[in-house]
Amino acid sequence: MILLGTIGKRGPSSFIFEPVYRSHFDPSEITKLRIELGISQHDLAKTFEIKKSTLQRIEAGASREFNTLKRVQILFEFPEVALWQLKQSGGDIHSKVLNKLIQYFETKRAQPLYEQVNSRDKRH
């Protein structure tokens, strides 16, 4: 393995070694958002089209379901995508929940990019 750093990506036979992407997204951000906005797990799961049981396991620390966390991270990191998702699922959730989420992501979208990056860096 040490030699791979000096000889390239190819290993014995047909193996190719690639760096692995590691997400620094903290699942507790989901719970923080829910508590901050006063939204239930049911409402958040329905809004972002996630199974409620999956969301419960993630929040309890019993699951690190990669695809769901990746999707939630995209919504948290890119407010425009979250707002687009809210437009898609907005008819299925209570208007008060929808308005809280729209206001939250609109505020996040209005932040200058350097503030978004700095707040993201402070979390990691």
C-alpha positions in Angstrom: 0.0 0.0 0.0 2.8 2.4 0.8 4.2 1.9 -2.7 0.9 2.8 -4.3 1.5 6.3 -3.3 4.6 6.4 -5.4 3.8 4.1 -8.3 0.2 5.3 -9.1 -3.3 3.9 -8.8 -2.7 0.4 -10.2 -2.2 -2.5 -7.9 -1.6 -6.2 -8.5 -3.9 -7.8 -11.2 -6.7 -5.5 -12.3 -7.3 -3.6 -9.0 -7.4 0.2 -9.2 -7.2 2.1 -6.0 -9.1 5.4 -5.7 -9.5 7.8 -2.8 -12.7 7.4 -0.8 -14.9 10.4 -0.3 -15.7 10.9 3.4 -18.6 13.1 4.2 -18.2 15.5 7.2 -22.0 16.0 7.5 -23.1 15.5 11.0 -26.6 13.8 11.3 -27.3 15.8 14.4 -27.8 18.8 12.1 -31.1 17.2 11.1 -32.4 17.1 14.7 -31.1 20.6 15.3 -33.1 21.9 12.3 -36.2 20.1 13.4 -36.0 21.5 17.0 -35.1 25.0 15.8 -38.1 25.1 13.5 -40.5 23.0 15.7 -41.1 20.4 13.0 -41.9 16.7 13.7 -39.9 13.8 12.3 -43.1 12.9 10.3 -43.3 16.3 8.7 -39.5 16.4 7.8 -39.6 12.8 6.5 -42.6 13.6 4.3 -41.2 16.9 3.1 -37.9 15.4 2.0 -39.4 12.1 0.9 -37.4 10.0 3.4 -38.9 7.0 5.2 -39.8 8.1 8.8 -38.3 4.9 10.2 -35.0 5.7 8.4 -35.0 9.3 9.8 -35.7 7.9 13.3 -32.7 5.5 13.1 -30.4 8.3 11.7 -31.4 10.7 14.5 -31.0 8.0 17.1 -27.5 7.2 15.8 -28.6 3.7 14.9 -28.0 4.2 11.2 -25.6 5.9 8.9 -27.6 5.2 5.8 -25.2 6.7 3.2 -27.7 7.5 0.4 -30.2 9.2 2.7 -27.5 11.2 4.5 -25.9 12.2 1.2 -29.3 13.5 0.0 -30.0 15.4 3.2 -26.5 16.9 3.1 -27.2 18.2 -0.4 -30.4 19.8 0.8 -28.6 21.4 3.7 -25.6 22.6 1.8 -27.5 23.9 -1.3 -30.6 25.9 -0.2 -31.7 26.2 -3.8 -32.0 22.5 -4.1 -34.0 22.3 -0.8 -36.3 25.1 -2.1 -36.8 23.1 -5.3 -37.7 20.0 -3.2 -40.1 22.0 -1.1 -41.9 23.1 -4.3 -42.2 19.4 -5.4 -43.5 18.1 -2.0 -45.2 21.3 -0.8 -48.7 20.1 -1.5 -48.2 17.1 0.7 -47.3 18.9 3.9 -49.0 21.3 6.3 -48.7 25.0 5.2 -47.2 26.1 8.5 -44.4 23.5 8.2 -43.9 24.4 4.5 -43.6 28.2 5.4 -41.1 27.5 8.2 -38.9 25.5 5.9 -39.2 27.9 3.0 -38.3 30.8 5.3 -35.3 28.9 6.7 -33.8 27.9 3.3 -34.6 31.4 1.8 -32.6 32.9 4.7 -29.8 30.4 4.1 -29.8 31.2 0.4 -29.6 34.9 1.1 -26.4 34.5 3.1 -23.2 35.5 1.2 -21.2 32.5 0.1 -18.3 33.2 2.4 -20.7 33.1 5.4 -22.1 29.8 4.3 -18.5 28.4 3.9 -17.4 29.8 7.2 -20.4 28.4 9.1 -19.9 25.0 7.4 -16.2 25.0 8.4 -17.0 25.8 12.0 -19.3 22.7 12.1 -16.5 20.4 10.9 
